[in-house]
Amino acid sequence: MPNIISVRPAHLYRILLVVATMLGIIYYILLAWPAAATINTKMRDDFAHMSEVDDLYTYYTEGGIHQGLEATGDVFTLNKKDIFLVSGALHYYRVPRAYWRDRLSKLKSAGLNAVETYVAWNLHEARRGEYDFSGELDLLHFFDVAKEVGLFVIVRPGPYICTEWDFGGLPAWLLRDPDMRVRTTYAPFMAAVERYFGRLLPLVRRHNFQTGGAVIAYQVENEYGWFAADAAYMDAVAAVMRANDVGELLFTSDAAVNLAGHGTMRDVLATINLQSNPTVQLQMLKGASVNYYMFFGGTNFGFMNGANGALIPPYYQPTITSYDYDALLTESGDVTPKYIHAVDVMRRHVPGFPATLPPLPPKTQYALYGKVTMTSYLTLDRLLELAPMEMHTTPVSMEMLNCNNDSGQGHGFTLYRKRFETSGGGTVQLRGRVADRAVIKLYNSAYQFKMLADWLDEDFEFIVPDSRKSRMVTPSSFTLDVLVENMGRVNFQSFQSGPSWLWLDRQRKGLLDDVLYNDVALRDWQIFPLQFDAEFMEGLAKETMFSLDQSAIEGNGLEGPAMFRGHLNIEGAPRDTFIRLEGWVKGSVFVNNVNIGRYWEEKGPQKTLYVPAPFLKEGENVILV
């Protein structure tokens, strides 16, 4: 049985995401500043005075707060004082809460004066009508820490956020509506947006700059010019935001090629993302400030990675767990050479850049904990005993299940089980495509056969043996199990481009059509949602697992899929580390019931999973694979 191996305190491979770019959220790239804008004498004096003031809030609130952020001519002003924004993207949900201050302080130590973050709807309203802004999702505490560190905040609340995140941040329960058309003025979608914004935005606006907080601007939707399905949609989203009295500057963000499309609005500041050919794109802008996307990438913990849709095979491209992004800080928060170089560039080109920067926080401490041997396991059938079971006439997608207070299943695995009679053999066909990868098992007391299918296997078929002709297959009944993994919903798609099953409105997961036996649809299915959520993991912790000694393996018929358990004992305060699953095949890893992400040894490219110290504890730690 393979061991889990913790590797040295650095990534074995630096994961470079294809989508790595520097995003100019409002603004000009720093190196283009001298040729792109003129700084008048008053502006230079203001910036020089600002650089002498340690606290941004002291400088920008002297004499009281009379005005928020505004785009005036070719400059920004905050409370009627010029400001050159140097912002960095850092998503609160991609780093443990315990590290928010560390990562934000590293932005400040680089000379930045603002942090930009998306807000993930599918985390805050994972179940329809149930909202969570606590613990690791305490967005308001994130704002407080940013202000304490000395950073302004730019909020990108969506509802759609893209960001290589499952379904672009949209909650999966939207797909329970068979006619759902996301990112349009389709009435049920907009009703859901209004309810969500009605809970989110009143909380966020308490932290507005003009009421003494850190938030200086709100983005309307996200890169809608690529989607552009509904000319009225952006105005509708902006209207909902204004109805919730956001009270600060609104802006849009899009690729330069889309500025003439439906992604911009009258009387809302238009900004561009610099992705290629920046010299041409910079000429389209009126002013100059910059946002680094990403300054710190972090991690797609759990099952929350998104996927890209492509026009050529393999079409569907799930994103890895790491969101390192080749950013200025590594996935584990370390300063990179790029960070040092960026500070040097900004020191030479940014007006009013601080003469003295705050010291960096202490370096992250790592530990190499050695091997963790798996000592026990649970079979798939035992895992199913801990999961709810639903009966459905036909296979339905995970979103259409009745679990989670009729919000359906959002993430994880779904097992479909059907027992059927046969004596003459034949063919089983899974119509359409599985979404996204299935382990298929056909078995009875005398026979079993396993196979794999994925999104490329349209109308996947396999043979059922004829019990009349085989001494090995005597019973006439079979059980068919189809265990489907949701590998992440597509997060970016130009409107109705590419294969239709990649469109945002069609991101349902599991079995999406009938299963036929000799051309007759099989009916009456048992369906088990395996979500590995907090409730499930708590129940799992109480289970007595089988020992992994050889006699136990033979007695219990060990075979995958299965859950394996090992223990890691830590002396003293835990430190950051990484897990490498050398010799394993594919699955997920849980550390003290926290889902740290997925591994797929054959495909890669990621070879290690980041384990932050806050997920560990002194003494015994439980590792589940």
Long-range contacts (C-beta under 8 A, 24 or more apart in sequence): 1-373, 1-374, 1-548, 1-564, 2-374, 2-581, 2-582, 2-583, 2-584, 3-371, 3-372, 3-373, 3-374, 3-583, 4-371, 4-372, 4-374, 4-566, 4-579, 4-580, 4-581, 4-589, 4-623, 4-625, 5-370, 5-371, 5-372, 5-579, 5-580, 5-581, 5-582, 6-367, 6-368, 6-369, 6-370, 6-371, 6-372, 6-577, 6-578, 6-579, 6-580, 6-611, 7-368, 7-578, 7-579, 7-580, 7-608, 8-366, 8-368, 9-366, 9-367, 9-368, 9-576, 9-577, 9-578, 10-366, 11-322, 11-324, 11-330, 11-331, 11-578, 11-608, 12-578, 12-580, 12-607, 12-608, 13-604, 13-605, 13-606, 13-607, 13-608, 14-324, 14-326, 15-320, 15-322, 15-324, 15-331, 15-605, 15-606, 16-324, 16-326, 17-164, 17-297, 17-319, 17-320, 17-323, 17-324, 17-325, 17-326, 18-308, 19-164, 19-308, 20-325, 20-326, 21-273, 21-274, 21-275, 21-293, 22-274, 22-292, 22-293, 23-89, 23-253, 23-273, 23-274, 23-275, 23-291, 23-292, 23-293, 24-271, 24-272, 24-273, 24-274, 24-278, 24-281, 24-285, 24-290, 24-291, 25-87, 25-116, 25-154, 25-253, 25-271, 25-273, 25-290, 25-291, 25-293, 26-76, 26-85, 26-251, 26-269, 26-271, 26-287, 26-289, 26-290, 26-291, 27-85, 27-271, 27-285, 27-287, 27-288, 27-289, 27-290, 27-291, 28-282, 28-285, 28-287, 28-288, 28-289, 28-290, 29-274, 29-278, 29-282, 29-290, 30-86, 30-290, 30-345, 30-346, 30-349, 30-350, 31-345, 31-349, 32-278, 32-279, 32-282, 32-288, 33-288, 33-349, 33-350, 33-351, 34-349, 36-282, 36-285, 36-288, 37-74, 37-287, 37-288, 39-351, 42-82, 43-75, 43-82, 43-351, 44-351, 44-352, 46-81, 46-82, 46-352, 47-82, 47-84, 47-351, 47-352, 48-352, 50-81, 50-352, 51-352, 51-353, 51-354, 51-355, 52-355, 54-150, 55-150, 56-113, 56-150, 56-151, 56-152, 57-147, 57-150, 60-209, 65-209, 65-210, 65-212, 67-210, 68-208, 68-209, 68-210, 68-216, 68-247, 68-248, 68-249, 69-209, 69-216, 69-217, 69-248, 69-249, 70-249, 71-249, 71-269, 71-286, 71-287, 73-286, 73-287, 74-286, 74-287, 74-288, 75-287, 76-287, 76-289, 78-152, 78-209, 78-216, 79-209, 83-113, 83-289, 84-288, 84-289, 84-350, 84-351, 84-352, 85-113, 85-114, 85-152, 85-289, 85-290, 85-291, 86-111, 86-112, 86-113, 86-114, 86-289, 86-290, 86-346, 86-350, 87-112, 87-113, 87-114, 87-115, 87-116, 87-152, 87-154, 87-289, 87-290, 87-291, 87-292, 88-112, 88-114, 88-115, 88-116, 88-291, 88-292, 88-294, 88-295, 88-296, 88-328, 89-115, 89-116, 89-117, 89-291, 89-292, 89-293, 89-294, 89-295, 89-296, 90-115, 90-116, 90-117, 90-294, 90-295, 90-296, 90-298, 91-117, 91-118, 91-120, 91-163, 91-294, 91-298, 92-117, 92-137, 92-139, 92-142, 93-120, 93-123, 93-136, 93-137, 93-304, 94-297, 94-298, 94-299, 94-300, 94-301, 94-323, 95-296, 95-298, 95-299, 95-333, 95-612, 96-136, 96-612, 96-614, 96-615, 97-135, 97-136, 97-138, 97-141, 97-142, 97-614, 98-612, 98-613, 98-614, 99-333, 99-612, 99-614, 100-141, 100-142, 100-145, 101-145, 101-148, 101-149, 101-361, 102-333, 102-361, 102-364, 103-296, 103-329, 103-333, 104-145, 104-146, 104-149, 104-151, 105-149, 105-358, 105-360, 105-361, 106-296, 106-329, 106-333, 106-335, 106-339, 106-360, 106-361, 107-149, 107-151, 107-295, 107-296, 108-149, 108-150, 108-151, 108-358, 109-357, 109-358, 109-359, 109-360, 109-361, 110-295, 110-328, 110-339, 110-342, 110-343, 110-346, 110-357, 111-343, 111-346, 111-347, 111-350, 111-353, 111-354, 111-357, 112-151, 112-292, 112-295, 113-150, 113-151, 113-152, 114-151, 114-152, 114-153, 114-154, 114-216, 114-291, 115-146, 115-151, 115-152, 115-153, 115-154, 115-295, 116-153, 116-154, 116-155, 116-156, 116-291, 116-293, 117-142, 117-153, 117-154, 117-155, 117-156, 118-156, 118-157, 118-158, 118-161, 118-163, 118-165, 118-169, 118-222, 119-155, 119-156, 119-157, 119-158, 119-161, 119-169, 119-200, 119-204, 120-158, 120-161, 120-165, 120-169, 120-304, 121-158, 121-159, 121-161, 121-169, 121-170, 121-171, 121-196, 122-165, 122-166, 122-167, 122-169, 122-170, 122-171, 122-172, 122-304, 122-410, 123-304, 124-196, 124-200, 125-171, 125-196, 125-199, 126-171, 126-404, 126-407, 126-410, 127-173, 127-404, 127-405, 127-407, 128-171, 128-173, 128-192, 128-405, 128-406, 128-407, 129-195, 129-405, 130-405, 131-199, 133-203, 139-203, 139-204, 140-203, 140-204, 140-206, 140-207, 143-204, 143-207, 143-213, 143-214, 143-215, 144-207, 144-214, 146-214, 147-207, 147-213, 147-214, 150-358, 151-214, 152-209, 152-214, 152-215, 152-216, 153-207, 153-213, 153-214, 153-215, 153-216, 154-215, 154-216, 154-217, 154-218, 154-219, 154-291, 155-204, 155-215, 155-217, 155-218, 155-219, 156-218, 156-219, 156-222, 156-253, 157-197, 157-200, 157-201, 157-204, 157-218, 157-219, 157-241, 158-221, 158-222, 159-193, 159-196, 159-197, 159-221, 159-237, 160-221, 160-222, 161-222, 162-222, 162-223, 162-306, 162-491, 162-492, 163-306, 163-491, 164-300, 164-305, 164-306, 164-308, 164-319, 164-323, 164-491, 164-492, 165-300, 165-304, 165-305, 165-306, 165-491, 166-303, 166-304, 166-305, 166-306, 166-411, 166-488, 166-489, 166-491, 167-306, 167-489, 167-490, 167-491, 167-504, 167-507, 168-222, 168-306, 168-489, 168-490, 168-491, 168-492, 168-504, 169-491, 170-504, 171-407, 171-410, 172-398, 172-399, 172-408, 172-409, 172-410, 172-411, 172-489, 172-507, 172-509, 173-399, 173-404, 173-407, 173-408, 173-410, 175-397, 175-399, 175-408, 175-505, 175-507, 175-508, 176-399, 176-400, 176-407, 176-408, 180-505, 181-229, 181-505, 182-504, 182-505, 183-221, 183-224, 183-227, 183-229, 183-230, 183-233, 183-504, 184-229, 184-230, 184-233, 185-230, 185-232, 185-233, 185-236, 190-236, 190-240, 193-237, 193-240, 194-240, 197-240, 197-241, 197-244, 198-244, 201-241, 201-244, 201-245, 201-246, 202-244, 202-245, 204-246, 205-244, 205-245, 205-246, 205-247, 205-248, 208-246, 208-247, 208-248, 209-248, 210-247, 210-248, 211-247, 215-248, 216-248, 216-249, 217-248, 217-249, 217-250, 217-251, 218-246, 218-248, 218-249, 218-250, 218-251, 219-250, 219-251, 219-252, 219-253, 220-250, 220-251, 220-252, 220-265, 220-268, 221-252, 221-263, 222-253, 223-253, 223-254, 223-255, 223-258, 223-263, 223-273, 224-252, 224-254, 224-261, 224-262, 224-263, 225-254, 225-255, 225-257, 225-258, 225-259, 225-261, 225-262, 225-263, 225-264, 226-254, 226-255, 226-258, 226-263, 226-492, 226-494, 226-495, 227-493, 227-494, 227-495, 227-504, 228-258, 228-261, 228-262, 228-263, 228-495, 229-495, 229-496, 230-262, 231-262, 233-262, 234-262, 234-263, 234-264, 234-265, 235-265, 238-265, 238-268, 256-280, 256-281, 256-284, 259-284, 292-327, 292-328, 292-342, 294-323, 294-325, 294-327, 295-327, 295-328, 295-329, 296-327, 296-328, 296-329, 296-333, 297-322, 297-323, 297-324, 297-325, 297-327, 297-329, 297-331, 298-323, 298-331, 299-323, 299-331, 299-596, 299-597, 299-610, 300-597, 301-594, 301-595, 301-596, 301-597, 302-411, 302-595, 302-597, 303-411, 303-412, 303-486, 303-488, 303-532, 303-588, 303-595, 303-598, 304-411, 304-488, 305-487, 305-488, 305-597, 305-598, 306-488, 306-489, 306-490, 306-491, 306-492, 307-487, 307-488, 307-489, 307-490, 307-491, 308-490, 308-491, 308-492, 309-490, 309-492, 309-493, 309-497, 309-498, 309-499, 309-502, 310-498, 311-497, 311-498, 313-456, 314-455, 314-456, 315-455, 315-456, 315-498, 315-499, 315-502, 316-436, 316-455, 316-490, 316-502, 318-436, 318-487, 318-488, 319-488, 319-491, 320-598, 320-605, 320-606, 321-596, 321-597, 321-598, 321-599, 321-606, 321-609, 322-597, 322-606, 322-609, 322-610, 331-610, 332-364, 332-366, 332-576, 332-610, 332-612, 333-364, 334-363, 334-364, 335-360, 364-576, 365-575, 365-576, 365-613, 366-575, 366-576, 366-577, 367-570, 367-574, 367-575, 367-576, 367-577, 368-577, 369-568, 369-570, 369-577, 372-566, 372-567, 372-568, 372-623, 373-566, 374-548, 374-564, 374-565, 374-566, 374-625, 375-547, 375-548, 375-565, 375-566, 375-567, 376-545, 376-546, 376-547, 376-548, 376-564, 376-565, 377-545, 377-546, 377-548, 377-558, 377-562, 377-563, 377-564, 377-565, 378-540, 378-543, 378-545, 378-546, 378-562, 378-563, 378-565, 379-546, 379-556, 379-557, 379-558, 379-559, 379-562, 380-415, 380-481, 380-483, 380-560, 380-561, 380-562, 382-543, 383-530, 383-540, 383-562, 383-563, 384-415, 384-528, 384-530, 386-536, 386-539, 386-540, 386-543, 387-528, 387-529, 387-530, 387-531, 387-536, 388-528, 388-529, 389-526, 389-527, 389-528, 390-526, 390-527, 390-528, 390-529, 391-524, 391-525, 391-526, 391-527, 392-524, 392-525, 392-527, 393-523, 393-524, 393-525, 394-514, 394-521, 394-523, 394-525, 395-482, 395-510, 395-511, 395-512, 395-513, 395-514, 395-515, 395-525, 395-527, 396-510, 396-511, 396-527, 397-435, 397-508, 397-509, 397-510, 397-511, 397-512, 398-484, 398-486, 398-508, 398-509, 398-510, 398-529, 399-508, 399-509, 400-508, 401-527, 401-529, 403-529, 403-531, 409-529, 409-531, 410-531, 411-486, 411-531, 412-485, 412-486, 412-529, 412-530, 412-531, 412-532, 412-533, 413-483, 413-484, 413-485, 413-486, 413-530, 413-532, 414-483, 414-484, 414-486, 414-509, 414-510, 414-511, 414-527, 414-528, 414-529, 414-530, 415-481, 415-482, 415-483, 415-484, 415-527, 415-528, 415-530, 416-480, 416-481, 416-482, 416-483, 416-484, 416-510, 416-511, 416-515, 416-525, 416-526, 416-527, 417-479, 417-480, 417-481, 417-482, 417-525, 417-526, 417-527, 417-528, 418-479, 418-480, 418-515, 418-522, 418-524, 418-525, 418-526, 419-477, 419-478, 419-479, 419-480, 420-477, 420-478, 420-480, 420-517, 420-522, 421-476, 421-477, 422-464, 422-467, 422-476, 422-477, 422-478, 422-517, 423-466, 423-467, 423-468, 423-476, 424-466, 424-468, 425-463, 425-464, 425-465, 425-466, 425-467, 425-468, 425-469, 426-463, 426-464, 426-517, 426-518, 427-461, 427-462, 427-463, 427-464, 427-516, 427-517, 427-518, 428-461, 428-462, 428-463, 428-464, 428-480, 428-515, 428-516, 428-517, 429-459, 429-460, 429-461, 429-515, 429-516, 429-519, 430-457, 430-459, 430-460, 430-461, 430-482, 430-511, 430-513, 430-515, 431-459, 431-513, 431-514, 431-515, 431-516, 432-458, 432-459, 432-512, 432-513, 433-457, 433-458, 433-501, 433-512, 434-460, 434-482, 434-484, 434-510, 434-511, 434-512, 435-484, 435-486, 435-501, 435-508, 435-509, 435-510, 435-512, 436-484, 436-485, 436-486, 436-487, 436-488, 436-509, 437-484, 437-485, 437-487, 438-482, 438-483, 438-484, 438-485, 438-511, 439-481, 439-482, 439-483, 439-560, 439-561, 440-480, 440-481, 440-482, 440-483, 441-479, 441-480, 441-481, 441-483, 442-478, 442-479, 442-480, 442-481, 443-478, 443-479, 443-481, 444-473, 444-475, 444-477, 444-478, 444-479, 445-475, 446-472, 446-473, 446-474, 446-475, 447-472, 447-473, 447-478, 455-501, 464-517, 480-515, 480-522, 482-511, 482-515, 483-561, 484-509, 484-510, 484-511, 486-510, 487-598, 532-588, 532-590, 532-595, 534-593, 537-590, 537-593, 538-593, 540-593, 540-624, 541-593, 541-622, 560-585, 561-587, 563-624, 563-625, 564-624, 564-625, 565-622, 565-623, 565-624, 565-625, 566-622, 566-623, 566-625, 567-620, 567-621, 567-622, 567-623, 568-616, 568-620, 568-621, 568-623, 569-619, 569-620, 569-621, 570-616, 570-617, 570-618, 570-619, 570-621, 571-618, 572-618, 573-613, 573-618, 574-613, 574-614, 574-616, 574-617, 574-618, 574-621, 575-613, 575-616, 576-610, 576-611, 576-612, 576-613, 577-611, 577-613, 577-616, 578-608, 578-609, 578-610, 578-611, 579-608, 579-609, 579-611, 579-623, 580-607, 580-608, 580-609, 581-609, 581-625, 584-625, 587-625, 588-625, 589-623, 589-624, 589-625, 590-622, 590-623, 590-624, 590-625, 591-615, 591-616, 591-621, 591-622, 591-623, 591-624, 592-616, 592-617, 592-621, 592-622, 593-622, 593-624
